[in-house]
Amino acid sequence: MNLQDFLKVLRSRWVTLCVTALAVVLGAVVVSLVTTPMYQASTRLFVSTTSGSSVSDIYQGSRFSQERVISYAELLMGQSLAQHTIDKLGLDMTSAQLQANVTASAKPDTVLIDVDVLDSSPVRARDIANTLSDEFVAKVRDLETPENGATPDARVVVEQRASIPSHPVVPKTTRNIAIGLVLGLVAGVGLALLRDLLDNTVKRRETLEEITASAVVGTIPLDKERRKQAAIAYESDNSGIAEAFRKLRTNLQFLAVDNPPRVIVVTSSVPSEGKSTTAINIALALAEAEHRVVLVDGDLRRPMLHKYLDLIGSVGFSTVLSGRVTLDEALQKTRFPGLTVLTSGAIPPNPSELLGSQSARNLLSDLRGRFDYVVVDSTPLLAVTDAAIVAAGSDGVLIMARYGQTKRDQLAHAVRSLESVGAPLLGAVFTMMPTRGSASYSYYGYSYKYENDDSSTRSRSARQLLARSSVPNIGVAEMGQSETGDESPQTGRRRRHIGSD
């Protein structure tokens, strides 16, 4: 993983990072709130020794004092001194408990000892520090005085007595929060990397192409409005999702110029991957280019097209196959110009057998003869075998993969299902792509320009003209177009480049 991949993971997993950091910081705040406040009282002791008048004696005395300081610091934290202090103050604690709250430190190359005492009461902390220092002065006097009563070689005096502390030193709330923030960020980054490592969903174009062994022919952005209204009004809509379907339409028309697919099955590996919405809008995008398009609901188990397009669902595919109505009677016109729909009809008890029958193949062949494009919305491949059966008799299959939801093994299994029946895979379509972040694509910005440009009407007309010029039965040479930009002698029209929508 390089730096760019690392930053992409952080951008995509920023919620995990922030939640983890916030949780650790809140934990640090809680610890600070429940911790009993402790106050610190401090005294300072000065150690001196008897020295002569010469320089050598003074030096020896100074060295003697510094050596004594280290030993005295250990004595200050000893059990016997702690017990004497407890007895004198009448404290309700053990000597071990007091020892844990006493710290004596000797400053290097000095004869000073700092004594710090922690306690939950500021007054008691002061009393313990002063009493402990006084007891230590007396103890050193007893230890250093010779048996003959001569002047001791070393003595200790209290250079600074303790006062009542005004603020607790424990807990250190600011420090705890800072440490919690650092630890939270580190833990959040680690958790984000772990989740990305364990993530088995498809999020990269390269991954989708590798699993399907085909090109990604379309990337459809996430649009919450499609939940309310699946169909896009292309005559007035220049949004990012509309432009994405126009680009998908153009890619479909140029997948095979000599023999372009006309019966296209739209499927997915599992439900809720945007299959039906994509099928509807592919058909509408083709109809916008003035092609004759029929949209067939090949899902005879959970049909949805009649609900999305406000059509009659009881008469359709199954009723035509059963001979109850004719195809002409079952086809329904929609409010969208150029789009005809064959709904699913009544739900049969044996959808797989019905779709695999010769009558179903004849029906699709009849529709191929009547329309320029036949778009079939089928079932998910991993749920039932219906989609694979229909796909085997089609010109090609478009398989949907929902960004961040479709699992790699599910997609691989679905592709193997298509390969097992010899169904040609035209390509894969990324659905519900995020419109922000590293997974978004730059053409969304162009659609914003179209919407706010005064010449949007002329731009839309130009796109329709280009789309009409790519009728699948007309070759590039017949359209009088080349890469030179010269006039064609056959048509007398100006030749243009053919690009995507």
C-alpha positions, 0 to 999 in steps of 0.5 A, spaced: 500 500 500 502 506 497 501 513 500 495 514 495 492 508 497 493 509 504 489 516 504 484 513 500 482 508 505 482 514 510 478 518 506 473 512 505 473 510 512 473 517 516 467 515 520 471 509 523 477 514 524 472 519 527 468 515 531 474 511 534 478 517 536 471 520 539 470 514 543 477 514 546 477 521 548 470 520 551 473 514 555 479 519 557 474 524 560 470 519 563 476 517 567 478 524 569 471 525 572 471 518 576 478 519 578 479 522 586 482 529 586 489 528 589 492 534 592 500 535 592 504 538 598 511 539 598 517 541 602 524 542 601 530 539 605 537 542 606 543 537 608 549 540 611 556 537 613 561 539 618 567 542 614 574 545 615 577 551 613 581 549 607 579 548 600 580 540 601 576 540 607 570 544 604 570 539 597 570 533 602 564 536 606 560 537 599 562 531 596 560 527 603 553 531 603 551 529 596 553 522 598 548 523 604 542 526 600 541 519 596 541 515 602 536 520 605 531 520 600 531 513 601 530 514 608 524 519 607 520 514 603 521 508 608 516 504 612 519 506 619 518 514 618 511 513 615 509 509 621 512 515 626 508 520 621 501 516 622 502 515 629 503 523 630 497 525 626 493 519 628 491 518 620 487 512 618 491 509 614 497 504 613 504 505 613 504 502 606 499 506 603 502 513 606 509 510 603 505 510 596 503 517 596 510 520 598 516 521 593 523 524 595 527 526 590 534 529 590 537 534 585 543 532 582 550 535 584 546 539 590 544 537 597 537 539 596 531 534 597 524 535 595 519 531 598 512 531 595 506 528 599 499 526 595 492 526 599 485 527 597 485 533 602 489 539 601 490 540 609 492 533 610 497 533 605 500 539 608 500 536 615 503 530 612 509 533 608 511 538 614 510 532 619 514 527 615 519 532 614 520 534 622 520 527 623 526 526 618 530 531 621 529 528 628 531 521 625 537 524 622 539 527 628 539 521 632 542 517 626 548 522 625 550 523 633 556 519 635 555 515 642 559 520 645 554 526 644 559 529 640 557 534 634 554 530 628 558 530 622 551 531 618 545 535 619 538 536 615 534 542 616 527 544 613 529 549 608 521 550 605 515 548 609 509 546 605 503 550 604 495 548 603 495 546 595 490 550 591 489 546 585 489 538 585 494 535 581 490 529 579 487 527 575 491 531 569 484 532 565 488 536 559 493 531 559 489 525 559 484 528 553 491 529 549 493 522 550 486 520 549 486 523 542 493 521 540 491 514 542 484 514 539 487 517 532 492 511 532 487 506 534 482 509 528 487 509 523 489 501 525 481 500 525 480 503 518 486 499 515 483 493 518 476 494 516 479 495 509 483 489 509 477 485 511 472 488 506 470 483 501 466 488 497 467 491 490 470 498 490 475 499 485 474 499 477 480 495 477 477 490 481 470 489 478 474 488 471 478 483 474 472 479 477 468 480 471 474 479 465 470 485 462 470 492 461 466 497 466 461 500 461 458 505 466 458 508 472 452 510 475 452 515 481 448 515 487 441 519 487 436 518 492 431 521 488 431 515 484 428 511 490 422 516 489 422 516 481 426 510 478 425 513 471 429 520 469 426 525 464 431 525 459 428 531 455 429 536 461 434 532 466 442 534 465 444 531 472 450 527 473 446 521 473 442 522 467 449 524 463 452 517 466 446 513 463 447 517 456 455 515 457 452 508 458 448 508 452 453 511 447 458 505 450 453 500 449 452 502 441 459 502 440 461 495 443 461 492 437 459 497 431 459 491 426 454 487 430 451 491 436 447 488 441 440 489 441 437 484 446 440 486 452 439 482 459 440 487 465 442 482 471 446 482 478 448 478 483 444 479 489 438 484 490 438 491 491 443 493 486 440 498 482 438 493 477 431 495 475 432 502 475 438 501 471 434 497 466 429 502 466 434 508 464 438 504 459 431 503 455 429 511 456 436 513 454 436 509 448 429 512 447 432 519 447 436 517 441 430 516 437 431 508 437 425 504 438 425 500 445 421 495 448 423 494 456 421 487 458 420 485 465 423 478 465 423 477 473 417 473 474 418 472 481 418 479 484 416 484 478 417 491 479 417 495 472 409 496 472 410 499 479 416 504 477 412 506 471 405 506 473 403 500 468 398 494 468 402 488 471 397 483 470 398 482 463 405 481 460 410 476 459 407 470 462 400 471 459 403 472 452 407 465 453 401 462 456 397 464 450 392 468 454 393 474 450 397 476 444 403 480 444 400 486 441 395 486 446 400 485 452 405 491 449 404 498 453 406 505 451 409 509 456 409 517 457 416 517 455 416 517 447 419 511 444 419 507 450 414 500 450 414 496 456 412 488 456 410 487 464 411 481 467 404 479 467 401 474 472 406 470 476 407 463 474 408 457 478 414 455 474 418 461 472 424 457 470 421 452 465 417 458 462 423 462 461 427 456 458 421 454 453 421 455 446 415 460 446 420 465 450 425 464 445 420 466 439 417 472 443 424 475 444 425 474 437 419 477 435 421 483 439 427 483 436 424 484 429 419 489 431 424 494 435 431 497 435 433 494 442 430 489 447 432 491 454 430 485 459 430 486 466 431 479 469 432 476 476 439 476 480 443 471 478 445 468 485 437 467 487 435 463 482 437 461 475 432 465 471 437 470 469 442 465 466 436 462 462 434 468 459 441 471 458 443 464 454 438 467 448 440 474 448 445 478 445 449 480 451 448 481 459 450 487 463 451 485 470 450 490 476 455 491 482 453 496 487 459 500 490 461 498 497 455 493 497 456 487 492 461 482 495 467 479 490 465 472 491 458 473 490 460 477 483 465 472 481 459 466 482 454 470 478 459 471 472 461 463 473 453 462 472 453 466 466 459 463 463 456 456 464 450 457 460 455 461 454 451 467 455 456 473 452 458 478 458 457 485 455 460 489 461 459 491 468 456 497 471 458 500 477 451 503 481 450 507 486 457 510 486 458 516 491 458 523 488 463 525 493 470 523 495 475 519 491 470 514 488 467 520 484 468 521 477 470 528 474 464 528 469 459 530 474 462 537 474 460 537 467 453 536 468 453 542 473 455 546 467 450 544 463 445 545 468 447 552 469 449 554 461 444 558 457 446 554 451 443 548 455 438 547 450 443 547 444 447 542 447 442 537 448 440 538 441 447 536 439 447 530 444 441 528 441 444 529 434 450 525 435 446 519 439 441 519 432 447 518 428 449 512 432 444 507 429 446 500 430 445 498 423 449 504 420 456 503 419 461 509 420 463 510 413 455 510 411 454 516 416 459 520 412 464 521 418 471 520 419 477 522 423 479 528 418 473 533 419 472 533 411 466 533 407 463 526 405 462 526 398 456 521 399 452 525 403 455 532 403 455 533 410 461 535 414 464 529 418 465 529 425 469 525 430 464 520 434 465 521 442 461 519 448 455 523 450 
